């Protein structure tokens, strides 16, 4: 999956900064976290609003959580559980990525 193409298709600039990282870097980090847990979400399926919310929640998590063990990405996924369940993640997946 080409991260830049996903963002551009939603009319979100890949170079837009979220704190000190771009949307492209943020989405790449989220993709890598899913890969770490052998999970998959097709970001192409999310609406622009859903993807922007996920990216915004990731930015907030970067401020709140440390970067080890994908805590920032996992926090963003957990905050978007309802949305991501529409695109393939399950209750069991969320139990696995929950770090509380």
Secondary structure, 3 states (H helix, E strand, C coil): CCHHHHHHHCCCCCCCEECCEEHHHHHHHHHHHHHHCCCCCCHHHCCHHHHHHHHHHHHHHHHHCCCHHHHHHHHHHHHCHHHHHCCCCCHHHHHHHCCC
